[in-house]
Amino acid sequence: MITIAFKFLAGRYHATPWGRHVNEGAVEWPPSPWRILRALVAAWMRTLPELPRNHVESVLRAVAAPPQFLLPPASTGHTRHYMPWFKKGPDDRTLVFDTFVAVPRDAQLLARWPAASLDDTQRETLGRLLTNLNTLGRSESWCEATLLPGPVPSAEERKIVSAPLNGSSPPRDAEIVRVLCANPSTAFENSLFTETVERKRAGRTAQQSVKTATYDPDWHLCAETLWLRAQRWSDPPGSCWVQYARPRECFKIEPLRRLRRRSIAPPPFQVARYALDSKVLPLVTETLPVAEAARRTLMGIYGRLTETSGVRGRSPVLAGKDEAGRPLTGHTHAYYLLTDEDRDERLDHLTVFARAGFGDDEVRALDRLRKLSTGREVEKRHPLRLLLLGLGRLEEFSRGPLASSKTWVSATPYIATRHAKTRGRERIDMSRADARAAFLIDDLRQQGRAVLPDVFDGADPVEIEPLLEGGAFRIAARWRPIQFKRFRRKPGDDGGARAGGAFRLTFGTEVRGPIVLGWSSHFGMGLFLPAASAPVRRA
């Protein structure tokens, strides 16, 4: 069996049946075997003239019989355009229809000859001819032709089959189409190539038909269309019409089955980043009151956006409390993190982070956050404004407290979540720097395991180093924890009375922020920054 596969690279096959006008809108399907043979001859003469004639002729004779076609799914289409005509002047134009068969670009049309066979030399010759065959039909009908090495795959057998009738009746679901094929007994003859010449004999002129080698090779298969028209041939010599059965629904367009897709909501935003702007920015020691102001302002905006019948809504994510006013657990609600990212000892960025993500109304509130009021006297003349830099998922940010690092240092004091025992057998002498450091390290490690278990309970132990200078904790080699405002604006808050310190955390691998632990951590206390971007004391 010989099987040739054609793939139409542009997804279109352009060809008009023999004897039909292009503007009739008729399209040739399946491709006529006569056209395939002539395309092989053209590929030989134009690109592979070194191939011996006897090799090529033996291959062409093997595939001269009408083949079977396995047709891919297809549909028809056309374009209309005007071509210059010039019969009535330079502006004269004529309308031209370009009808084509549309097929999937990756689909193959197979032509097979079940009773034919080729030896190794013939297969090599046919393979080279097909490799150099780049169009089938008109010039815009780009194709890629290959010789299949074996039998047709079983999956291809399920394609639409178009085959010669050979005198039999067509199937019920098929229609009869005329296909121009080669006549194996006459396609390679040259008996009709003649020309008329005039000869003078005995003073008179006589016309005589003389056989000439018009083409090389001088086969009927090589006759050009212009010559055929000049000789008034209605059908090419060496050809014959063969009746093929073609499925009636070969151009049926199967509607795409609509898949019901589950509407998957996009993951919620977890981060909102702002730049602070004012002629007088707050010092880093005012982190907690600025964070409280950000929370208070956002809750107000949210309440006004969700107000219904005079009742303002309340966001558990922004407030950190449920509808009954009970504090949330799990640390998935919002953190308000203030940072000094240009190292001038003044706050210049606000990061609002919620591990559980923000809802639609909370995102609307974050988008409308424009100004903060902390109660500072200077804000009457120089208000503290905010510019939203971005909203997104945690993995989409890598600046400030959201960066990655192996070493992290305190940007604000770590405040203990419990009070040290100063009485009894297990009392702690908080007057000693090493005892205070040990107590805070133990509390910090417990908080790390509770809030960030994946980080603090990893395979590599976390090294915690106190940042002490002369027996006192130092942040950025300048600030002492006691210089930071640590009391919140709520009754009973004792953050200022709790022990606080500064530390360096070293992990076995890079860890992604934010890392913020301890008392009032949701208001920026206990914030750690990567060592490379942490504030340092200016000279």
TORDOLO-823902 format. One record per atom (N, C-alpha, C): x, z, y. Coordinates in steps of 0.02 Angstrom, whole numbers, plus 50000, padded with zeros to 5 digits. Layout:
// TORDOLO-823902
XZY/...
//
This chain:
// TORDOLO-823902
500425000049940/500005000050000/500445000050062/500234996150111/500574996050176/500094998950227/500325003750266/499905006950317/500285007350383/499995004650435/500285004850502/499835009250545/500145013850582/499785018350626/499915016450698/499375015850737/499425014250808/499165020250848/499545022350896/499335027650941/499345024851013/498785025251047/498725022551115/498895028051164/499465027251196/499765032551236/499355034351297/499005029551326/498585030951385/497875032751366/497735032951301/497055034551279/496565028751288/496835022551296/496405016751308/496685010651270/496215006751242/496395000351210/496034994851248/496414990451280/496144985051321/496234978451283/495694975251264/495724968751231/495044965451233/495034958951250/494414955051251/494394950751188/493854950551151/493814946451091/493934939051107/494204935451058/494344928351067/493684924651081/493704920251131/493124916251148/492644919651195/492784925651217/492344929251263/492694929751331/492294930051385/492564930751452/492644938251468/493154939851507/493294946751522/492704950151558/492334946351599/491784949251636/491144950051595/491164948051531/490584949351488/490544956751469/491094960351477/491094967451460/491154968651385/491344963551347/491434964351275/492124967151261/492184971151209/492814974151191/492944973251117/493554971951098/493744970551029/493884977150993/493484978550942/493574984750903/493284983750834/493684983950782/494394985650780/494824979950808/495464981350822/495904976050845/495944970450793/495954964350817/495964958750770/496654958350736/496674957150670/497314956350636/497724950550664/497384945350689/497734939850721/498144942450781/497854946850819/498204949650877/498804953850854/498724957650800/499274961850775/499854957450753/499704952050716/500244947650693/500614944450752/500234942150801/500554939050860/500974944150899/500744950450900/501144955550934/501804956750897/501784956450831/502404957250792/502884951450804/502604945350808/503024939550822/503344940150891/502954942450941/503214943251009/503764948551010/503674954050974/504194959250972/504824956550940/504754952250890/505334949350857/505704944550904/505344939750934/505674934650974/505964937351039/505654942451068/505874944851133/506384950551129/506354954451076/506784960351074/507254960551014/507094956950960/507514957150900/507654950050874/507904945650915/508024938750892/508554938250837/508944943550829/509464943350777/509194944050706/508564946150699/508274946850632/508194939950600/508394939150538/508334932550505/507594930550499/507484923950506/506794921450503/506474922750436/506864921850382/506564922850316/506354930050304/506724934950334/506534941950327/505874943350363/505824940750424/505224941950463/504624938450432/504724932250409/504174928450380/503894931850318/504344934550276/504104937950216/503684944050233/503864947550287/503474953450308/502804951250335/502794946150378/502164943950407/501684941150354/501954937650303/501524935150250/501214940850209/501594946450204/501334952150166/500734955450201/500714954950268/500164958250305/499704953050337/499704946950311/499274941750340/498564942350316/498444945450259/497764946150234/497374951050278/496714950450282/496304955050323/496384962250298/496574966850341/496664973850321/496024977950327/496054983950302/495544988950316/495774993050377/495294995650415/495454999750473/495135006650465/495515011650482/495265018450488/495255020150562/494655020350590/494565020750663/494505028050685/494845029850739/494765036650767/494125037050807/493895043050825/493315043650870/493455039950935/492945036350959/493055032151018/492415031551058/492505029251119/491945027551163/492165021751206/491695018651240/491875012951283/491805014951356/492175011351397/492135012451469/492375006151505/492315006151570/492555000351607/492705002351679/493104998251711/493244998851782/493084992151815/492964992251880/492824986151918/493294985951977/493584980151987/494024979352045/494024971952066/494224970852128/494234964152156/494944961352152/494974955052132/495614951452129/495614945852180/496194944252209/496214938552256/496064932052219/495654927852251/495414921652219/495674915452256/495674915652322/495964910452365/495604903652361/495024903452329/494684896952326/494374895052393/494144900152429/493824898852493/494234901352551/494834903652539/495254906052592/495634912352572/496064914752615/496474920552597/496084926952587/495474927352614/495074933352606/494594932952547/494634927552510/494184926652453/494384931252396/493894934652367/494034939252311/493514938152257/493684940152197/493214939652141/493204946352104/492624948252081/492534954552047/492724953751973/493134958351949/493384958151880/493194964751846/492924964051785/492764969851744/493334971051695/493534977151689/494044978951639/493714983851590/493504981251533/493174985251482/493694987551431/493634993651409/494144996351362/493805001151314/494175002751261/493985007851213/494385014051228/494045019651238/494385025951252/494445029951188/495055032051173/495195036051112/495615042051132/495615047351093/496065052951108/496795050751106/497185053351150/497875051051156/498295052651094/498115058051059/498495059851000/498185057150936/497645053250941/497315050450882/497675044050860/497615042450796/497935036550768/497405031750740/497505025250753/497125020050720/497555017350663/497285017250603/497675015150545/497425008450520/497905003850509/497764997450476/498124997650409/497764996350354/498084996950288/497894990850245/498384989150204/498314983750156/498404986650086/497864988450052/497924992149988/498294988149934/498224981549933/498524977649879/499214975049895/499464976249955/500114973649975/500664978749965/501274976249961/501854980649953/502464977349984/502964981349999/503584979050030/504174982149994/504714978249990/505334981249963/505684984850020/506254987850005/506604991950054/506824987850115/507064981750103/507284977550159/506704975650204/506144973950172/505554972150212/505284978150250/505294983950220/505054989950256/505494991350316/506144990450308/506604991550364/506464986550420/506344980250401/506204975050452/505554976550489/505024978250451/504384979750483/504434985950526/504814990950504/504904997050544/505234995550610/505744991150610/506074989350673/505614985550719/505214981050691/504734977350733/504224982050765/503974986750726/503474991450753/503774996050805/504404997950797/504725002250847/504764998850914/504864992150914/504924988450977/504254985851002/503714987450967/503044985350989/502764990751035/502704989051099/502484994151148/501804992751179/501504987151166/500814985751189/500444982051133/499794983151132/499354979451087/498734977851127/498624971351138/498094969351183/498394967551251/498054969351305/498334967951371/498924972551386/499274970851440/499904974351454/499804981751469/499204983751493/499094990751509/498894994751447/498834991451390/498634994751328/499254997151291/499575002251318/500205004851290/500075007851221/500525006751176/500435009451109/501105011451078/501055015251026/501625017250986/501445015850913/501815011450881/501645009250813/502185011750765/501965014250708/502425016750656/502175014550588/502645013750542/502495012150473/502485018550434/501915020250405/501865026550368/502255025950303/502625031150284/503065030650225/502695030750159/502095033750157/501745034550094/501015033050101/500615035550055/499885034450059/499585038050119/498985035950137/498645038850194/498465046150179/498615050850225/498435057850213/497685058550202/497505063450162/496795064450146/496385065850208/496675069250258/496305070650320/496125064150356/496565059150352/496425052750386/495875048850350/495785050050285/495285046350247/494575047850273/494485053450306/493835055250330/493645051650395/494105047450421/493955043850482/493445038250469/493225035050522/492755029550517/493105023450488/492835020550435/493145014950401/492795008450420/493195003450438/492944996750451/493334991950406/492974988150364/493304984150313/492964977350307/493324972250281/493004965750271/492444966150220/491904962350232/491344962450186/491494958550122/491864953050129/492034948950070/491404946850031/490884945050067/490274942650036/489784947950016/489954954250021/489494959550003/489054961350062/488524965150048/488064967250101/488354973350137/488254973850203/488514979650239/488114985850224/488414991750230/488034998050221/487484998650273/487005002950258/486435003650303/486635006050373/487135010350375/487345013150440/487875008950473/487965002750452/488494998450480/488194992250512/488594989150554/488404982850586/488954977750572/488794971350577/489274966050562/489594963750627/490254963450628/490634960750685/491104955450660/491204950150701/491684944850684/492374946950709/492854946450665/493534948450682/493994942450668/494414940850716/494864935150708/495474937250666/495554933950609/496094935550563/496534929350552/497104930450522/497544924850504/497314921850438/497374915350432/497254911950368/497924911450333/498034915450281/498704915550250/498964908850227/498504904150212/498734897650186/498924892750242/498704893750304/498864889050358/499194892150418/499234898850423/499504901950483/500234900350493/500604898850439/501324897650445/501494890250438/500984885750446/501104878650446/501204876150517/501394869650523/501494866650589/501224859650593/500754857750550/500524850850546/500154848550608/499914853050649/499514851050707/499904850650771/500534852450771/500924852050832/501174844850841/500824840950880/501004833950893/500984832650967/501284827350987/501244825151056/501174817551057/500884814951110/500774807751116/501334804751159/501654799551134/502194796151169/502024788751174/502314785551222/502204778351232/502814774551208/502714769451169/503254765251144/503104757851163/503624754351184/503544747251202/503784742851144/503334738651122/503504734051068/503264726951086/503724722451085/503564715351099/503184714451164/503434717751215/503154716851281/502514720551293/502304724751248/501694728651260/501824735951247/501424739951280/501504747251275/500974750151229/501184754151182/500704757251135/500824764751133/500284768351123/500334775651117/500364777651044/500774782551031/500874784850962/500944792350960/500634795450912/500684802750903/501294804250861/501714808650888/502334810250854/502354817750841/502534819750781/502584826850764/503204829850798/503104835450832/503664838650868/503684846150852/504264848850858/504354856150849/504224859550916/503584860650930/503404863450995/503644870651001/503634874550947/503834881550949/504364882850897/504724888150907/505234890250859/505134897650843/504884899350785/504704894850730/504054891050746/503994885150719/503424880850735/502834882350688/502594888650693/502004890650655/501384890150699/500814889250667/500184889750705/500104896650736/500384901550703/500344908450728/500674909250796/501134904650812/501514905250875/501214901150931/500674897750920/500384893450972/500154897751031/500354895651090/500174899251151/499484897251175/499174901651213/498494900451236/498454894351281/498954893351324/498944887451368/498954881051328/499344880951275/499374874951233/498704873751198/498404879251173/497764878551139/497224875851186/497224878151249/496744875651297/496874868251313/497514866651319/497674859651334/497464855051277/497514857451216/497304853551157/496564854351141/496214858451183/495494859451176/495304862451107/495694867251087/495534870951026/495054876651044/494504876851009/494034882451019/494284888850984/494584887950926/494884893550889/495604891850874/496044896750872/496754895250858/496834892150789/497234886950783/497384884350716/497754889650675/497604889850611/497914894850568/497534901350566/496974901750601/496574907850602/495914906750567/495554912050555/494884911650527/494494917750548/493834916950549/493404922550567/493194926150503/493254932750505/493074936850448/492544941850470/492034942550429/491514947350444/491724954350421/491714959050468/491884965950453/491264970250460/491234975450421/490714980550429/490984986150473/490634987450526/490854992750573/490284997750581/490405004150575/489875009150582/489525008350650/488865008950648/488475008050710/488655013450762/488845019250739/488975024750785/489725025750797/490105020250792/490835021050802/490995022750874/490535021350921/490655023150991/490215029051013/489935032550966/489515038150983/489935043951010/489715046651065/490075052251095/489755058751071/490135062551034/489885068951009/489925074151065/489365077351081/489395082451134/489815088351113/490175091051160/490585096951145/490135102951136/490285106551084/489895112651071/490115118051119/489635120651155/489795125851203/489905132451167/490485135051178/490645141551147/490415147151193/490095151851163/489895157651202/490485162351209/490725162651268/491305166851281/491075173551309/491345178451279/491195185051305/491535185851373/491145188051420/491425189051487/491875195251485/492515193951491/493005199351489/493205200951561/493055206851581/493205208851650/493965209351658/494225207151714/494945207751725/495145215051728/495765216551709/495985223551712/495945226151783/495765232451792/495685235151860/496355235951895/496325235651962/496915237052002/497115244351994/497765245551992/498015252351986/498415254552047/498625249852087/499095251352142/498855248052206/498915251752261/498835249052328/499445251252368/499785246352398/500395247952436/500275246452509/500485251152553/500395250552625/501065251652660/501135248452717/501685249952763/501415254052821/501755259352839/501555263552896/501855260752960/501465260953013/501705258253077/501505262953134/502005264853172/501895268953232/502555269453270/502505270653335/503135271553372/503495277953351/503105282753328/503405288953304/503125290253234/503495288353182/503285289453113/503395296653093/503005299353047/503095306353026/503725307252986/504025313152992/504615314852953/504435315552879/504925315052836/504795315652764/504535322652748/504695327552789/504445334352776/503695334952784/503375329852814/502645329952824/502285325852771/502605324952713/502305320952660/501615323452640/501555329952628/500915332552602/500345331752652/500405333552716/499845332552762/499655325252772/500145320552770/499985313452776/499605311152713/499815313552655/499465311752593/498755314452594/498665320652618/497985323352623/497565319152671/497865316952725/497485312852773/497285306252742/497725303252701/497555296952668/496965297952620/496985303452581/496425304852535/495785306052574/495825310052626/495235311752665/494925305452697/495355301052723/495105294952755/494785290252705/495115289452647/494845284952596/494175287452569/494115293952559/493485296752536/492925295452587/493095295952652/492595294552704/492385287252704/492865282752697/492695275552695/492265274152634/492455276952577/492065275852516/491355278452524/491285284352553/490625287252563/490185282852606/490455280052659/490055275752703/489875269152668/490325266552626/490185260352592/489635261152539/489605266952509/489135267952453/488545272352472/488435273252537/487895277552559/487215274552540/486775278552511/486105276552491/485615281852511/485125279952551/484605284652574/484895290852607/485415289752646/485735295252681/486205299452640/486295297752576/486745301552533/487365297352520/487935300152538/488565296552529/488825297452458/489125291952433/489405292152366/490065295952365/490265297852304/490885301552296/491275298352238/491895296852251/492315293552202/492745298652165/492635299652099/493065304252062/493795302052062/493915295452062/494615293052061/494975294852125/494655293752182/494975295252246/494995302752260/494475306452241/494425313552256/494785317952206/494835315652143/495135319852092/494655325152065/494005324252080/493505329052057/492895325252032/492525328251983/491935324951957/491345326152005/490755323851985/490175324452028/489985331652043/490165336251997/490015343352007/490555346952047/491075343352067/491615346452105/492145349652064/492135348551998/492655351551955/493275346951954/493875349751959/494485345651958/494545341751893/494755335551899/494855331351840/495505333251805/495525332051740/496125333251701/496395326551676/497015326551653/497305320451625/497735316551674/497695318151738/498115314951789/498025307351790/497405304951779/497275297851783/496975295851851/496815300851894/496535299251959/497095297852009/496915296952072/497385294052121/497935298952141/498535295952147/499115299252178/499205296052246/499375300152296/499515297752364/500255299052377/500655293852371/501385294652372/501665291652435/501975295952477/502305293852539/503055293352526/503365288052551/504075286952539/504425284552602/505065286152605/505525283652657/505965278452623/505795272052631/506145266852595/506675263352636/506725264852701/507275262152741/507795267452757/507705273552728/508195278952731/508335281452802/507805281652844/507905284252912/507585291152919/507405294452863/507135301152860/506425301552888/506095295752893/505405295552915/504995291452866/504385293452854/503955290152805/503755283252831/503825278252787/503655271452808/503215267752758/503075270652699/502645267352651/502185272352618/501585270052602/501105273952564/500915269952501/500955273252444/500755270252380/500195274452351/499615271352342/499055274752309/499025272052238/499125276552190/499175274552120/498685278452078/498295274952036/497835278151988/497945274851921/498165278751873/498315275951807/497685272951774/497095275951787/496475273451758/496215267251795/496465265851853/496245260051891/495685261751940/495585257151988/495075258052039/494475253652024/493875256052040/493275252152035/493195247452094/492665243352093/492565238452146/492465241752214/492065247052217/491945250452281/492575253852306/492975256352260/493605259652280/494095254452306/494095248552276/494525243152302/494305241152372/493655240952384/493405239352451/493625244652501/493615250852481/493835256252526/494585255652539/494975254252488/495695253452497/495835247552544/495445242352539/495555236552582/495405238052655/494975242952668/494785244552737/495185250252767/495655252852731/496075258252758/496555255452809/496465257352872/496855254552927/497225259752968/496995265952966/497255270853013/497195277852983/497675282152998/497665289152974/497705293853034/497415299653024/497465304953075/497655311353040/498275313753053/498515319853020/498445325953066/498235324853128/498175330453174/498795331553216/499305327453208/499905328353249/499755326653321/500055330353366/499945329353437/500165322353459/500705319753428/500975313353449/500505307553432/500045308553385/499605303153364/499095301353417/498995305653468/498535303953522/498795298053562/499465297753567/499775292253605/500045286853559/500235288853499/500535284053451/500175284753384/499605281353377/499225282153314/499615279453254/499455282153196/499775280253134/499345274953100/499585268853100/499215263253072/499505261253004/499075257752964/499285255652898/499165248152889/499615244852855/499555237752838/499565237152762/499025234452734/498985233552662/499465228052640/499945229852597/500435225052573/500215221652509/499835225152468/499635222052405/499205226652363/498785223552322/498375226952272/498505223752205/498595227752153/498725224652088/498825229752033/499075227151977/499225231351920/499915234551929/500045239851892/500685243351898/501275238751884/501205234451832/501765230151813/501925224851865/501495223951915/501605218851965/502015221452025/502215227752024/502595230652079/503255233452052/503755233152094/504415235652072/504805238652130/504465240852182/504795243652240/504625251052246/505055254752281/504925261752296/504825265952234/504295269952231/504185274352174/503975270652111/503855264052115/503635260052057/504195256152026/504825257552045/505395253952018/505565256751949/506095253951920/506345256151854/507065258451862/507235263751826/507915266451831/508025271451774/508665272751760/508835277951711/508925284651745/509105284451810/509235290651847/508755291251905/508425296951910/507945298251963/508115304851997/508035305052063/508195311052101/507585312952144/507555319252163/506995321852201/506975318852271/506385316252290/506265314052359/505865319252397/505485323352360/505115329052388/505205334952340/505095340952362/505215346752319/504765346852257/505065348652201/504665350052142/504405357152150/503735358052146/503435364652155/503175367052088/503355372952070/503175375652004/502415376251997/502165374951937/501445375551924/501245382651905/501725387151896/501575394051878/502055398651917/501875404951919/502305409751954/502765413151904/503365414451927/503855417751883/503685425151875/503815427751815/503715434851802/504305438751831/504145443051878/504675447051910/504665454351886/504235455851839/504195462651811/504165462151735/504315467851703/504275468151631/504925466151598/504905465851531/505505464551493/505755457351501/505295452651513/505485445551519/505495443251592/505635448151636/505625446451707/506205441751723/506095437951777/506595433151801/506825435251870/507475435651878/507755437551942/507795431351987/507275430352027/507245424252068/507725424452127/508075430052136/508575430252190/509215426552170/509285425252107/509885421652082/509725414152078/510175410052104/510065402752105/510015399952034/510445402351988/510425399551921/509785401451884/509515407551897/508885409551866/508305405451893/508305404351959/507775400151988/507805393151960/508405390451954/508485383651928/508245383251856/508425388151814/508215388151744/507455388551738/507145392851779/506415393451777/506085386851797/506325383751850/506025377551873/506155371851823/506745371651792/506885366451742/506415367051683/506285373251661/505825374351605/505115372051624/504905373751685/504235371751707/504195364151714/504725361151741/504725353951751/504695350251684/505065352751635/505065349451569/504365349951537/504045355751544/503365356451517/502885351651552/502945351051618/502515346451654/502645339251634/503285337451624/503445330651603/503135328951536/503155333651489/502855332451423/502095331951427/501795335551474/501065335451480/500825329151516/501185326951567/500965321251608/501245314751582/501875314551563/502215308451540/502505309651470/502095310551420/502365312151354/502805306551325/502635300251339/503035294751313/503745294851340/503835297651399/504495297751431/504885303951412/504565309751415/504915316051404/504955318051330/504555314951287/504585316451216/504895310751177/505295306551211/505605300951177/506175303151132/506495298051101/507035299551054/507635302651090/507765300251152/508335302951190/508105308651234/508445314351231/508245320051274/508365318451348/507945321351390/507995320351462/508465325651490/508955323351526/509435328051558/509175329751628/509095336251641/508855338651706/509405342651739/509625340251796/510185343351833/509935345951900/510005352351915/509795354851981/510255352452036/509965350652093/510355348452151/510455354452197/510995358052184/511145364152221/511745363052266/511715366252323/512275366152370/512315372952403/512845376652385/512925383352413/512385388152390/512135387352329/511615391752303/510915389852325/510825384352362/510155382252385/510045375052364/509425373552348/509245366752330/509265362252392/509495356052381/509535351252436/509215344652415/508835341752460/508535335152450/508855330452500/509135324952475/509505320052516/510075323452553/510365328452522/510945332052549/510805335152617/510155335752635/510005338652701/509415343452697/508855341152671/508255345152675/508245350452620/508025356352641/507885361552592/507145361452576/506945363352515/506235363252497/505795367152545/506065372552574/505655376652618/505485373052683/505865367652700/505735364052761/505135359252755/504925357852694/504345353452683/503705357452690/503205354352720/502545357452724/502235357152655/502065363052629/501835363352559/501135366552553/500845368752607/500165371552605/499655366052617/499175365552574/498625360852584/498095363852630/497675359452658/497135361652703/496525363552662/496595368752620/496025371252582/496125378652571/495595382452570/495665389752562/495985391552495/496435396452498/496735399052437/497325395152412/497515389752445/498105386052420/498735390052434/499145390852382/499755394852389/500375390752373/500345384152387/500925379952372/501545382152408/501475384952469/502065387052505/502385393352477/502005397152436/502265403252407/502565402152338/502525396152312/502785394652246/503505392552250/503855393552194/504555391552191/504615383952192/505105381352227/505215374152231/505955372552226/506105366552203/506805364552196/506885357052196/507495354952187/507665347852185/508095346552125/507995340652092/508325339452029/508495332052021/508965330851975/509135324051954/508935323351881/508525318151865/508305316851797/508685310851770/508975311551711/509345306051679/509035304651611/508805298551601/508485296451539/508955292151499/508815291551435/509245287351391/509165279951405/508585277851425/508455270851443/508105270551510/508035264551536/507685263751600/506955265751593/506715269351642/506025271851643/505685269051706/505065267051697/504685264251754/504295269851788/504305269751855/503935274651893/503195273151896/502805277351928/503035283151966/503145289251922/503635293251944/503765299751913/503625304951967/503075308551960/502875313552009/502545319251970/502825325251978/502635330951935/502565337251977/502215342051948/502185348651977/501565349852019/501575355452056/501015357452099/500955352552157/500335350752172/500185345852226/500535339152215/500635337352152/500975330952138/500545325052160/499875325852160/499445320252182/499475319352257/499825323852293/499915323152365/500645322152382/501035319552334/501725317652348/502245322852335/502065328952318/502575333952300/502825332552229/503465334152219/503765332952153/503885325552139/503975321552192/504085314352183/504835313052172/504975308952122/505655306852107/505715299352121/506285297452149/506435290452163/507055288452126/507135281952110/507755279652078/508355281552120/508905283552087/509495286052122/509755280852172/509685274352156/509955269252200/509555268652264/508915270552263/508495269752323/508285276352354/508535281952327/508345288452354/508655289552423/508325293152467/508605294452534/509255298352530/509715296652573/510355300352579/510435302552651/510825307852659/510915310452727/511375305852767/511165304252827/511565299952869/512115303952903/512675300752914/513235304152946/513095305153020/
//
